[in-house]
Amino acid sequence: MRWMPLSPARRHTIYNLLGASSELLLALVSVPVLLHGLGLKAYGILALINTLWNYAPSLDLGLGRILARDAARTEGLPKSLRSAIELGWVLGLAVGALFLGLWALLLARLDPEVRPSLVWIALAVPALFELRVIQGVLQGRERFVELNLLRLVTALLSQGLPLCLILLGHTELISIIAASAAARALALLFALGLLIREGPWPTGWAPLPLRYGAWMSLSNLIGPLLDTSDRFIIGLFLGASQVSFYTVPFSLARRLRLLPEAVASALFPKLARNPSRASKDTKTLVLPLFFISLLGILLEKPLLSLWIGKAFAQQAALVGELLLLGFWINSLAQVPLAKLQAEGHAEAPAKLHLWELPLFFTALVLVTPRFGIVGAAAVWVLRAGLDAGLLFVQAEVQISQALWLPGGTLCLAVLVTLLPSPWPFWGGFGTLLLSSAWALRSSSRRHLNRLG
């Protein structure tokens, strides 16, 4: 039997999925050891610092995306690389100094032991900015093996060095923070080695499209607020216990983004050269994401019952089912978003998110106190649908006809799970059977069209 060769886009998507999966597996191994070795309070401080380091590169004025776009359109290393590296250092030092002041107030109150480590926290930020620049170059040149190798090495260093210290008996928080900062610097050295292998250093110099970068940074700042506002509103109006019932299914549903984000990352260089392929690439995601979401909706309550308990599942299952519906449509919007950014229209999604934020926040404040976490989840789904629809229109991605049937089926599946037993089982079985027949018919039609 001869195996059909995978297309470059599919190979790159697999590499991206492997890279993301390896980071998750490393976290599963390291988090329990770190938590046990450091204790709840110290681990909480380390988690806050890691959150800061993960969020800081979003203020890079879009340097990673700029370099990815330039590298996709040129032979060799782009001329904008030199100016991007110089600006990355300046921005990294400035943001590091800013966070040094702001987080000194918070972290010093949490634990006096943290005060000597504030410099380490600030010094790691420029390395993170430069890592973002090099990752952009590797993505634009479609070096996805090297890109995901860099992700793996970064994860191994940032989680492995603190882990080794704890296993050797060094549980002082300042030592763990210093090791985490040193891990970012070592990862940057590895990244520079990968960059040098890409060819001679560009001799020229090119200005950077800072207007594009400013819109990218604005979008990167608002995105996390859209993702986290619901939990803050739930905690404010309903209490911390309700946040747990919401956060667990939200975290599970969010994993649905792994596939479209891997695809969008693999396609970004191609979209920078040929934006017209976005509609076709988005349609390829509809079917696999639909079946993952459908199975998740039908199995949400049984799985939560087995994993955490029936009492928890009773409270959280409907929330998870609604969020899976929302993340399905939100995941499909990743390719139109990548297309707009690849074309240089970073202002379109940024303005959209800027307009969405106050509406989303207001809707949460009005709905959550009356309808609880289910109401908050419904608001999130409506925002995700509106966001995706407007991104499809802005990016001129024509797939609306391909969404009605799977979208309606997912809504039906949510309703089926609300029926009294044993109807959810038989209703879910029938829904899955009809969906499989539709998928088989759709794939057969595409195959016949190719033959014709």
C-alpha positions as CSV (number, residue, x, y, z in Angstrom):
1,M,0.0,0.0,0.0
2,R,1.4,3.4,-1.0
3,W,1.0,6.3,1.4
4,M,-0.1,9.6,-0.2
5,P,2.4,12.3,0.6
6,L,1.2,15.0,3.0
7,S,0.9,18.6,1.7
8,P,3.3,21.1,3.3
9,A,0.4,22.8,5.1
10,R,-0.7,19.6,6.6
11,R,2.9,18.6,7.7
12,H,3.3,22.0,9.2
13,T,0.0,21.7,11.1
14,I,1.1,18.4,12.5
15,Y,4.4,19.9,13.6
16,N,2.5,22.7,15.4
17,L,0.1,20.3,17.1
18,L,3.1,18.2,18.3
19,G,4.8,21.4,19.6
20,A,1.6,22.5,21.5
21,S,1.1,18.9,22.8
22,S,4.6,18.6,24.1
23,E,4.2,21.9,26.1
24,L,1.0,20.5,27.7
25,L,2.7,17.2,28.6
26,L,5.6,19.0,30.2
27,A,3.2,21.1,32.2
28,L,1.4,17.9,33.4
29,V,4.7,16.5,34.7
30,S,6.2,19.7,36.2
31,V,3.3,21.4,37.8
32,P,2.6,18.8,40.6
33,V,6.3,18.7,41.5
34,L,6.6,22.5,41.6
35,L,3.4,22.8,43.6
36,H,4.5,20.3,46.1
37,G,8.1,21.6,46.4
38,L,7.3,25.3,46.6
39,G,4.0,25.3,48.4
40,L,0.7,27.0,47.5
41,K,1.8,30.6,48.2
42,A,5.2,30.5,46.4
43,Y,3.8,28.5,43.5
44,G,1.1,31.1,43.2
45,I,3.7,33.9,43.0
46,L,5.7,31.9,40.3
47,A,2.4,31.4,38.4
48,L,1.8,35.2,38.4
49,I,5.4,35.8,37.2
50,N,5.0,33.3,34.4
51,T,1.7,35.0,33.4
52,L,3.5,38.3,33.3
53,W,6.2,36.8,31.0
54,N,3.6,35.2,28.8
55,Y,1.7,38.4,28.4
56,A,4.6,40.8,28.0
57,P,5.5,40.0,24.4
58,S,1.9,41.1,23.4
59,L,3.3,44.6,23.7
60,D,5.9,44.1,21.0
61,L,4.2,46.3,18.4
62,G,3.5,43.2,16.3
63,L,7.2,42.5,15.5
64,G,6.6,38.8,15.3
65,R,3.8,39.1,12.8
66,I,5.7,41.8,10.8
67,L,8.8,39.6,10.5
68,A,6.6,36.5,9.6
69,R,5.0,38.6,6.8
70,D,8.2,40.0,5.5
71,A,10.1,36.6,5.6
72,A,7.2,35.0,3.7
73,R,7.5,37.5,0.9
74,T,11.3,37.6,0.5
75,E,14.2,35.3,-0.3
76,G,16.6,34.8,2.6
77,L,16.4,36.8,5.8
78,P,14.2,40.0,5.5
79,K,15.9,43.4,5.6
80,S,13.5,44.4,8.4
81,L,15.2,41.9,10.7
82,R,18.0,44.2,11.9
83,S,15.6,47.1,12.8
84,A,13.2,44.6,14.5
85,I,15.9,43.2,16.7
86,E,17.1,46.7,17.7
87,L,13.5,47.8,18.4
88,G,12.8,44.5,20.3
89,W,15.7,45.2,22.7
90,V,14.5,48.8,23.3
91,L,10.8,47.8,23.8
92,G,11.8,44.8,26.0
93,L,13.9,47.0,28.3
94,A,11.2,49.6,28.5
95,V,8.4,47.1,29.2
96,G,10.7,45.3,31.7
97,A,11.3,48.6,33.5
98,L,7.5,49.3,33.5
99,F,6.7,45.9,34.9
100,L,9.5,46.2,37.4
101,G,7.8,49.2,38.9
102,L,4.2,48.0,38.7
103,W,4.8,44.4,39.9
104,A,7.2,45.6,42.7
105,L,4.1,47.0,44.4
106,L,2.1,43.7,44.1
107,L,4.8,41.1,44.5
108,A,6.6,42.8,47.3
109,R,3.4,42.8,49.3
110,L,2.9,39.1,48.6
111,D,6.3,38.0,49.9
112,P,9.4,40.1,51.0
113,E,11.5,37.3,49.5
114,V,10.5,38.4,46.0
115,R,12.0,41.8,46.3
116,P,15.6,40.7,45.3
117,S,14.2,38.8,42.3
118,L,12.4,41.7,40.7
119,V,15.5,42.5,38.6
120,W,15.5,38.9,37.2
121,I,11.8,39.3,36.3
122,A,12.6,42.6,34.4
123,L,15.7,41.3,32.6
124,A,13.9,38.3,31.1
125,V,11.5,40.5,29.2
126,P,13.9,41.6,26.4
127,A,14.8,38.0,25.8
128,L,11.1,37.2,25.3
129,F,10.7,40.0,22.8
130,E,13.7,38.8,20.8
131,L,12.3,35.2,20.9
132,R,9.1,36.6,19.4
133,V,11.1,38.2,16.5
134,I,13.0,35.0,15.7
135,Q,9.9,32.9,15.9
136,G,8.3,35.3,13.4
137,V,11.2,34.8,11.0
138,L,11.0,31.0,11.3
139,Q,7.3,31.0,10.7
140,G,7.5,33.2,7.7
141,R,10.2,31.0,6.1
142,E,8.1,27.9,6.9
143,R,10.7,26.4,9.2
144,F,8.1,24.7,11.3
145,V,10.3,21.9,12.5
146,E,12.8,24.4,13.9
147,L,10.0,26.6,15.2
148,N,8.4,23.8,17.2
149,L,11.9,22.6,18.3
150,L,12.4,26.1,19.7
151,R,9.1,25.9,21.5
152,L,10.0,22.5,23.0
153,V,13.5,23.7,24.1
154,T,12.0,26.8,25.6
155,A,9.4,24.7,27.6
156,L,12.1,22.2,28.7
157,L,14.4,24.9,29.9
158,S,11.7,27.1,31.6
159,Q,10.1,24.2,33.4
160,G,13.2,21.9,33.6
161,L,15.6,24.2,35.4
162,P,13.3,25.1,38.3
163,L,12.3,21.4,38.5
164,C,16.0,20.4,38.8
165,L,16.6,22.9,41.6
166,I,13.6,21.6,43.6
167,L,14.7,18.0,43.1
168,L,18.2,19.0,44.4
169,G,16.6,20.5,47.5
170,H,16.8,24.2,46.5
171,T,13.3,25.5,47.1
172,E,14.1,29.2,47.7
173,L,11.7,31.2,45.6
174,I,14.4,33.7,44.4
175,S,16.5,30.7,43.1
176,I,13.5,29.4,41.2
177,I,12.7,32.8,39.7
178,A,16.4,33.3,38.7
179,A,16.4,29.9,37.1
180,S,13.2,30.6,35.1
181,A,14.7,33.9,33.9
182,A,18.0,32.2,32.9
183,A,16.0,29.6,31.0
184,R,14.6,32.4,28.7
185,A,18.1,33.7,28.1
186,L,19.3,30.2,27.2
187,A,16.3,29.7,24.9
188,L,17.3,32.9,23.1
189,L,20.8,31.6,22.5
190,F,19.3,28.5,21.0
191,A,17.0,30.6,18.8
192,L,19.9,32.7,17.6
193,G,21.7,29.5,16.6
194,L,18.6,28.5,14.5
195,L,18.5,32.0,13.0
196,I,22.2,31.9,11.9
197,R,21.6,28.6,10.0
198,E,19.0,30.4,7.9
199,G,21.6,32.2,5.8
200,P,23.7,35.3,5.7
201,W,22.7,38.3,7.8
202,P,20.8,41.0,5.7
203,T,23.1,43.8,4.6
204,G,20.4,46.4,4.1
205,W,18.0,48.0,6.4
206,A,14.2,48.5,6.1
207,P,11.7,50.6,8.1
208,L,9.1,48.8,10.1
209,P,5.3,49.3,9.6
210,L,4.8,50.6,13.1
211,R,1.1,51.6,12.4
212,Y,0.4,47.9,11.6
213,G,2.4,46.9,14.8
214,A,0.4,49.3,17.0
215,W,-2.9,47.8,15.8
216,M,-1.5,44.3,16.5
217,S,-0.5,45.3,20.0
218,L,-4.0,46.7,20.6
219,S,-5.6,43.5,19.4
220,N,-3.2,41.5,21.6
221,L,-4.1,43.6,24.6
222,I,-7.9,43.4,24.2
223,G,-8.0,39.7,23.3
224,P,-7.1,38.4,26.8
225,L,-9.7,40.8,28.3
226,L,-12.4,39.3,26.1
227,D,-11.3,35.8,27.2
228,T,-11.2,36.6,30.9
229,S,-13.9,39.2,31.6
230,D,-16.6,36.6,32.1
231,R,-14.8,35.0,35.0
232,F,-14.2,38.3,36.8
233,I,-17.8,39.2,36.5
234,I,-18.9,35.8,37.7
235,G,-16.6,36.1,40.7
236,L,-17.9,39.6,41.4
237,F,-21.6,38.8,41.3
238,L,-21.8,35.1,42.1
239,G,-18.8,34.2,44.2
240,A,-15.6,32.2,43.8
241,S,-17.3,28.8,43.9
242,Q,-19.2,29.6,40.8
243,V,-16.0,30.6,39.0
244,S,-14.8,27.0,39.5
245,F,-17.9,25.6,37.9
246,Y,-17.3,27.9,34.9
247,T,-13.5,27.8,34.6
248,V,-13.1,24.0,34.4
249,P,-15.4,23.5,31.4
250,F,-14.0,26.7,29.8
251,S,-10.5,25.4,30.0
252,L,-11.5,22.1,28.5
253,A,-13.5,23.8,25.6
254,R,-10.6,26.1,25.0
255,R,-8.4,23.1,23.9
256,L,-10.6,23.1,20.7
257,R,-8.5,26.1,19.5
258,L,-5.3,23.9,19.3
259,L,-6.2,22.6,15.8
260,P,-7.2,25.9,14.2
261,E,-4.4,27.8,15.8
262,A,-1.9,25.2,14.5
263,V,-3.5,25.5,11.0
264,A,-3.6,29.3,11.0
265,S,0.1,29.4,12.0
266,A,1.0,27.0,9.3
267,L,-1.0,28.9,6.7
268,F,0.1,32.4,7.6
269,P,3.1,32.5,5.2
270,K,0.9,31.2,2.4
271,L,-1.8,33.7,3.2
272,A,0.7,36.5,3.1
273,R,1.5,35.4,-0.5
274,N,-2.0,34.3,-1.6
275,P,-4.8,35.5,0.6
276,S,-7.5,34.1,-1.8
277,R,-7.1,30.6,-0.3
278,A,-8.6,31.5,3.1
279,S,-12.1,30.4,2.2
280,K,-11.0,26.9,1.1
281,D,-8.7,26.5,4.2
282,T,-11.5,27.5,6.6
283,K,-13.9,25.0,5.0
284,T,-11.4,22.2,5.7
285,L,-11.7,22.9,9.4
286,V,-15.5,22.8,9.6
287,L,-15.8,19.0,9.6
288,P,-13.1,17.9,12.1
289,L,-13.9,20.7,14.5
290,F,-17.7,19.9,14.2
291,F,-17.2,16.2,15.2
292,I,-14.9,17.1,18.1
293,S,-17.4,19.6,19.4
294,L,-20.3,17.3,18.9
295,L,-18.6,14.5,20.8
296,G,-17.6,16.9,23.5
297,I,-21.2,18.2,23.9
298,L,-22.7,14.7,24.1
299,L,-20.0,13.4,26.5
300,E,-19.5,16.6,28.6
301,K,-21.7,15.5,31.6
302,P,-20.6,11.8,31.7
303,L,-16.9,12.8,31.5
304,L,-17.2,15.5,34.2
305,S,-19.0,13.0,36.4
306,L,-16.2,10.5,36.1
307,W,-13.4,13.1,36.4
308,I,-14.6,15.3,39.2
309,G,-18.0,14.1,40.4
310,K,-21.7,14.0,39.7
311,A,-22.4,17.1,41.8
312,F,-19.9,19.2,39.9
313,A,-21.1,17.9,36.5
314,Q,-24.6,18.8,37.4
315,Q,-23.6,22.4,37.8
316,A,-21.0,22.7,35.1
317,A,-22.1,20.4,32.2
318,L,-24.5,22.8,30.4
319,V,-21.9,25.6,30.7
320,G,-19.3,23.3,29.0
321,E,-21.8,22.3,26.2
322,L,-22.6,26.0,25.4
323,L,-18.9,26.9,25.5
324,L,-18.1,24.1,23.1
325,L,-20.6,25.5,20.7
326,G,-19.0,29.0,21.0
327,F,-15.5,27.7,20.6
328,W,-16.5,25.8,17.5
329,I,-17.4,29.0,15.7
330,N,-14.6,31.0,17.4
331,S,-12.1,28.4,16.2
332,L,-13.2,28.7,12.6
333,A,-12.5,32.4,12.7
334,Q,-8.8,31.9,13.3
335,V,-8.1,31.6,9.6
336,P,-9.9,34.8,8.6
337,L,-8.1,36.6,11.4
338,A,-4.7,35.3,10.1
339,K,-5.7,36.4,6.6
340,L,-6.5,40.0,7.7
341,Q,-3.2,40.2,9.5
342,A,-1.2,38.6,6.7
343,E,-2.7,41.2,4.2
344,G,-1.6,44.0,6.5
345,H,-5.1,44.9,7.8
346,A,-4.4,44.5,11.5
347,E,-6.6,47.5,12.2
348,A,-9.8,45.6,11.2
349,P,-9.8,42.9,14.0
350,A,-8.4,45.4,16.5
351,K,-11.2,47.9,15.9
352,L,-13.7,45.0,16.0
353,H,-12.4,43.9,19.4
354,L,-12.3,47.4,20.7
355,W,-16.0,47.8,19.8
356,E,-16.9,44.4,21.2
357,L,-15.3,44.8,24.7
358,P,-17.8,47.3,26.2
359,L,-20.8,45.5,24.7
360,F,-19.5,42.2,26.0
361,F,-18.8,43.6,29.5
362,T,-22.2,45.3,29.7
363,A,-24.1,42.2,28.6
364,L,-22.2,40.1,31.2
365,V,-23.1,42.6,34.0
366,L,-26.8,42.6,33.0
367,V,-27.2,38.8,32.4
368,T,-24.9,37.1,34.9
369,P,-26.6,38.2,38.2
370,R,-30.0,37.0,36.8
371,F,-29.1,33.8,34.9
372,G,-25.9,32.7,36.6
373,I,-23.0,31.0,34.9
374,V,-25.3,29.5,32.2
375,G,-26.2,33.1,31.2
376,A,-22.5,34.1,31.2
377,A,-21.7,31.2,28.9
378,A,-24.6,32.2,26.6
379,V,-23.3,35.7,26.4
380,W,-19.8,34.4,25.5
381,V,-21.3,32.2,22.7
382,L,-23.2,35.1,21.2
383,R,-20.0,37.3,21.3
384,A,-18.0,34.5,19.7
385,G,-20.6,34.2,16.9
386,L,-20.8,37.9,16.3
387,D,-17.0,38.2,16.3
388,A,-16.6,35.3,13.8
389,G,-19.3,36.5,11.5
390,L,-17.8,40.0,11.3
391,L,-14.3,38.6,10.7
392,F,-15.7,36.4,7.9
393,V,-17.2,39.5,6.3
394,Q,-14.1,41.7,6.8
395,A,-11.8,39.0,5.4
396,E,-14.3,38.2,2.5
397,V,-14.3,34.5,3.5
398,Q,-17.4,32.9,2.0
399,I,-18.3,29.8,4.1
400,S,-21.7,30.8,5.5
401,Q,-23.6,28.0,3.6
402,A,-21.2,25.4,5.0
403,L,-21.9,26.5,8.6
404,W,-25.7,26.3,8.9
405,L,-26.1,22.5,9.1
406,P,-23.2,21.8,11.5
407,G,-24.1,24.8,13.6
408,G,-27.7,23.8,13.8
409,T,-26.7,20.2,14.7
410,L,-24.6,21.4,17.6
411,C,-27.5,23.5,18.9
412,L,-29.7,20.5,18.6
413,A,-27.1,18.4,20.5
414,V,-27.1,20.9,23.4
415,L,-30.9,20.7,23.6
416,V,-30.8,16.8,23.5
417,T,-28.6,16.7,26.6
418,L,-31.3,18.6,28.5
419,L,-33.9,15.9,28.0
420,P,-34.6,13.4,30.9
421,S,-32.8,10.0,30.8
422,P,-32.6,7.9,28.7
423,W,-33.4,10.3,25.9
424,P,-30.0,12.1,25.9
425,F,-28.4,8.8,24.9
426,W,-30.7,7.9,22.1
427,G,-31.0,11.5,20.9
428,G,-27.2,11.8,21.0
429,F,-26.8,8.6,19.1
430,G,-29.3,9.7,16.4
431,T,-27.6,13.1,16.1
432,L,-24.2,11.5,15.7
433,L,-25.6,9.0,13.1
434,L,-27.2,11.8,11.0
435,S,-24.0,13.9,11.3
436,S,-21.9,11.0,10.0
437,A,-24.2,10.5,7.1
438,W,-24.0,14.2,6.2
439,A,-20.2,14.1,6.5
440,L,-19.9,11.1,4.3
441,R,-22.2,12.7,1.7
442,S,-20.2,15.9,1.8
443,S,-16.8,14.2,1.4
444,S,-18.2,12.0,-1.4
445,R,-19.4,15.1,-3.2
446,R,-16.0,16.8,-3.0
447,H,-14.3,13.6,-4.3
448,L,-16.7,13.5,-7.3
449,N,-16.1,17.2,-8.0
450,R,-12.4,16.6,-8.1
451,L,-12.8,13.6,-10.4
452,G,-15.1,15.7,-12.6
